[in-house]
């Protein structure tokens, strides 16, 4: 679905999330798909994904990051580039959040 003045084709759920986030002036939008994240950033919306949430939870000692990623990969259709995981681990080592 084309939406929000973008040439990107987004699925209806992503489009609805983007429209709602803009309408309510959300502090943060959770999107994992690269296309949806790109549109959100062009709209000036703060955006994070599942990995960002897991980094924050790990920093707050709520989950073990590596165990959570392993479980997601084993038990769901969650896919993420290894470079994203490496960056998340680097940020964890430095105590840096991926969320505002």
Secondary structure, 3 states (H helix, E strand, C coil): CECCCCCCECCHHHHHHHHHHHHHCCCCEECCCHHHHHHHHHCCCCEECHHHHHHHHHHCCCCCHHHHHHHHHHHCCCCCCHHHHHHHHHHHHHCCCCCC
